[in-house]
Amino acid sequence: MIEGLKIFRQGKVRDVYDLGDKLLMVATDRISCFDVILPTLIPDKGKILTEVSLFWFSFLKDTVKNHLFSAKASDLFETISGSDQEYLQGRIMIVKKCKVVPFECVVRGYLSGSGWKEYQKSQSVCGIKLPEGLKESSKLSEPIFTPATKAEVGHDENVSFEYMRSKIDPTLADQIKQLSLDIYRKAADYADKKGIIIADTKFEFGLDGDELILIDEVLTPDSSRFWPKAEYQPGRPQNSFDKQFVRDYLETLDWNKTPPGPVLPQEIVKKTQSKYREALEALTNR
């Protein structure tokens, strides 16, 4: 916790503070898998996530407005102590307050994760019927929009777009769906040229007055599946630049995916940090 600042909300990875007319988002080095915060930190993970988000916010600025005011810790130096100043460098975003849309806005370009599990049972994902004969990690003919409810604790739940339209203004839901698909296509096309497949990702939106804006993180290794294009082969799980690596390790353990989460061995920590850095460098050339 940052001394002298009022906590607004503590998420699985981000701590959010109330600055009055703005919010301060701090990306910690925590990692969550299966909606459980693990006890082991991934060093510099918060800084990497912040830098990736800042890159995408800039890249997408002509497609969608976002909530960012500043990413400079120096803008807070009058209100926080020296030790906190050092910690916050590179891991903050000062952002607009807005009304958050209560859905995770997921776009899938490939069949993986919970989408693959659902397809095996019903040949559909979130109510969207898909062709027969698809394999794990198959590329879809067109990206699909598959929203999920936002859970404060526990697991988010995949829902149909029709359910989303029944819970919020239908016109707003239609706008969110189209915008999510547009953002995904633009980002996926760019990443493809950098040797990365964005298999799926989730966006969050808010309303700044009547204007829809992109909020939270965007297209990070925490909110997306990033696969190395050169190694892609449908019909199996893919190597990844994201926390799927940690999920795969956890699946080998005798753990029921409820708190408390298991401690990660240092080998897994180091490999995870390396994968996050690889994604940052590939996407941003930094």
PyMOL commands that set and color helices and strands:
alter all, ss='L'
color gray80, all
select helices_A, chain A and resi 45-59+73-76+82-88+113-122+161-167+170-193+229-231+244-251+266-284
alter helices_A, ss='H'
color red, helices_A
select strands_A, chain A and resi 6-10+14-18+22-27+32-33+36-37+68-70+92-96+99-100+103-110+124-125+128-129+139-145+148-149+196-208+211-215+224-228
alter strands_A, ss='S'
color yellow, strands_A
deselect
rebuild
show_as cartoon
